[in-house]
Amino acid sequence: MVRLLVASWSRLIPSVQTAPNRFATSSEKFRRGFASFGGLPKKHSLQRNSLPETSFSRTVPSTFHCVKATMASESKQFPPQTQSEQPGREHEMDPLPRRRPYQAANKLQGKVALITGGDSGIGRATADLFSQEGATVAITYVPGKEEKDADDTLDIIRKGKTPSAKDPIKIGADLGYDENCKKVVDEVVKAYGKIDILVNNCAEQYVVENFEDIPPEQVERVFRTNIFSFFYVSRHALKHMSEDSCIINTTSINAYKGNSSLIDYTATKGAIVAFTRALALHLAPRKIRVNGVAPGPIWTPLIPSSMDEKSVSSFGEKCPMGRAGQPDEVATSFVFLASQDSSYFSGQVLHPNGNQSIASSFLLYAERLVELEFDWALWILTTLLDTITTGGTPVNA
């Protein structure tokens, strides 16, 4: 069992540079431990990309670090900018999120999709691709704040939709309350007669550096928008969803890595993962699939509306790919999960995150020890691994 776990860890590590001779003995032993399982492939042109280096971490193999291919796009900074309130306005972003040409294949022909928070960001990009794939699309937005973005999204859908799809509709509602969610679902069913695809996507986030400073009213607001709405909309929509329908929930990489300045937001995203898995089990007998998408850093209106100018200008730079993602790079995951291409997927979460999740928690912990220069702790870990890989006799013992 232990051998299987170690082999699994090693498979999670992409090709890395061969360790130079200057590496510390304990670090070299750690590397050899993984190499003994055939888990470290041949030398490739890859770079380390991680937390700021220390004097000790510079002597550690790139096994401990996230990696990026040298052929990846160069890092691109965003102009300093900020917006005054949530949930943000896409038409004020600089630059606007990219919209690439898309080759559709009628994967959602005849389907009706409801996308919450579909006025901008990932929601807009998903609505765009759904309509090109043949779906009839309804979106929700925050009334009084997102009318222009919602109208722009409807224009995009109308221009890209297939002839058989009906005209899109927008519905303004505060989805943090059950009665509003029921009204939204009723309006969609009144317009189209059914719901085949539900995308729970609406979200809010507020950066607060000190946990004790998070006000209770903010916690309630974030939970109402980010997770209560998922419960409420799903509950009402399911009354109108039949076999082969699906629900797709937007969670976040923060549910897996954590975020110390977005604690309430991160908590809701973890709840969404659990909600997705539990609801998938519950609906399996009805042959309704439930899956999730956990994006990494994506250039959406949430970023300039929740971060300061300095944070916005460097947004995404620490990602292994050296840049933030674009909404259209995430929307394809929703198309896959909404179509029959994913007919055997349920209770799963896709991770379009720019190569951030590439190592097990064990390796991430080891990297943290390296960063903090805990030489003694690293020695314990490497000695333990050596003992495992040599059948009980530490290397060089």
VENNORDA-V226771 format. One record per pair of residues at least 6 apart in sequence whose C-alpha atoms are under 6 Angstrom apart, sorted by the first residue. I is the first residue (numbers start at 0). J is the second residue. D is the distance in whole Angstrom. If there is no record, write none. Layout:
I|J|D ; I|J|D
This chain:
9|38|5 ; 10|38|6 ; 11|357|6 ; 11|358|5 ; 14|40|5 ; 16|42|5 ; 17|42|6 ; 18|60|5 ; 22|58|5 ; 22|59|6 ; 25|378|6 ; 26|59|6 ; 29|381|5 ; 32|385|6 ; 32|388|6 ; 45|67|6 ; 45|68|5 ; 45|69|6 ; 46|66|5 ; 46|67|6 ; 47|61|6 ; 47|64|6 ; 47|66|5 ; 48|65|5 ; 48|66|5 ; 48|319|6 ; 49|64|6 ; 49|65|6 ; 55|372|6 ; 56|369|6 ; 56|370|6 ; 63|366|5 ; 66|319|6 ; 67|319|5 ; 67|320|6 ; 74|321|5 ; 74|322|5 ; 76|312|5 ; 76|313|6 ; 77|312|4 ; 78|312|5 ; 79|308|5 ; 79|312|5 ; 80|308|5 ; 81|303|5 ; 81|304|6 ; 81|308|6 ; 82|303|6 ; 82|304|4 ; 84|304|6 ; 85|304|6 ; 86|301|6 ; 87|300|5 ; 87|301|6 ; 87|304|5 ; 88|300|6 ; 89|119|6 ; 89|300|5 ; 103|131|6 ; 103|132|5 ; 105|132|4 ; 105|133|5 ; 106|132|5 ; 106|338|6 ; 107|132|5 ; 107|133|5 ; 107|134|5 ; 108|133|4 ; 108|134|5 ; 109|134|6 ; 110|134|5 ; 110|195|6 ; 111|134|6 ; 111|135|5 ; 111|194|5 ; 111|195|5 ; 112|136|5 ; 112|195|6 ; 112|196|4 ; 112|197|6 ; 113|137|5 ; 113|138|6 ; 113|197|5 ; 114|138|5 ; 114|198|5 ; 115|138|6 ; 115|139|5 ; 115|199|5 ; 115|200|5 ; 115|201|5 ; 116|122|6 ; 116|139|5 ; 116|140|5 ; 116|200|6 ; 116|201|4 ; 117|123|5 ; 117|138|5 ; 117|139|6 ; 118|140|6 ; 118|148|5 ; 118|149|4 ; 118|152|6 ; 120|299|5 ; 120|326|6 ; 121|326|5 ; 124|326|6 ; 124|327|5 ; 124|330|6 ; 125|330|5 ; 127|156|5 ; 130|156|6 ; 130|160|5 ; 131|159|5 ; 131|160|5 ; 133|161|5 ; 133|164|6 ; 134|164|6 ; 135|164|5 ; 135|165|5 ; 136|167|5 ; 137|167|5 ; 137|168|5 ; 137|169|6 ; 138|169|5 ; 139|169|6 ; 139|170|5 ; 139|171|6 ; 140|171|5 ; 141|171|5 ; 141|172|6 ; 142|171|5 ; 174|180|5 ; 174|228|5 ; 175|223|4 ; 175|224|5 ; 175|228|5 ; 177|231|5 ; 180|232|5 ; 181|235|6 ; 184|236|6 ; 193|239|6 ; 194|239|6 ; 194|240|5 ; 195|240|6 ; 195|244|5 ; 196|244|6 ; 196|245|5 ; 196|246|6 ; 197|246|5 ; 198|246|6 ; 198|247|5 ; 198|248|6 ; 199|229|6 ; 199|248|5 ; 200|249|5 ; 202|224|6 ; 202|225|5 ; 203|221|6 ; 204|264|6 ; 205|305|6 ; 206|260|5 ; 206|261|5 ; 207|260|5 ; 208|260|5 ; 218|263|6 ; 226|267|6 ; 242|286|5 ; 242|287|6 ; 243|286|6 ; 243|287|5 ; 244|287|5 ; 245|287|5 ; 245|288|5 ; 245|289|6 ; 246|289|5 ; 247|289|6 ; 247|290|5 ; 247|291|5 ; 248|291|5 ; 249|291|6 ; 249|292|5 ; 250|268|5 ; 250|271|6 ; 250|292|6 ; 250|293|5 ; 251|268|6 ; 251|293|4 ; 251|294|5 ; 252|293|5 ; 252|294|6 ; 252|295|5 ; 253|265|6 ; 254|265|6 ; 254|268|5 ; 254|269|4 ; 275|346|6 ; 276|346|4 ; 279|289|5 ; 279|345|6 ; 279|346|5 ; 288|345|5 ; 289|345|5 ; 289|346|6 ; 290|345|5 ; 290|346|5 ; 290|347|5 ; 290|348|6 ; 291|348|4 ; 292|348|5 ; 292|349|5 ; 293|350|5 ; 294|350|6 ; 294|351|5 ; 294|352|5 ; 295|352|4 ; 296|315|6 ; 296|323|5 ; 297|323|5 ; 297|324|4 ; 297|325|5 ; 298|325|6 ; 315|322|5 ; 315|323|4 ; 316|322|5 ; 319|354|6 ; 320|353|6 ; 385|393|5 ; 385|394|6 ; 386|392|5 ; 386|393|5
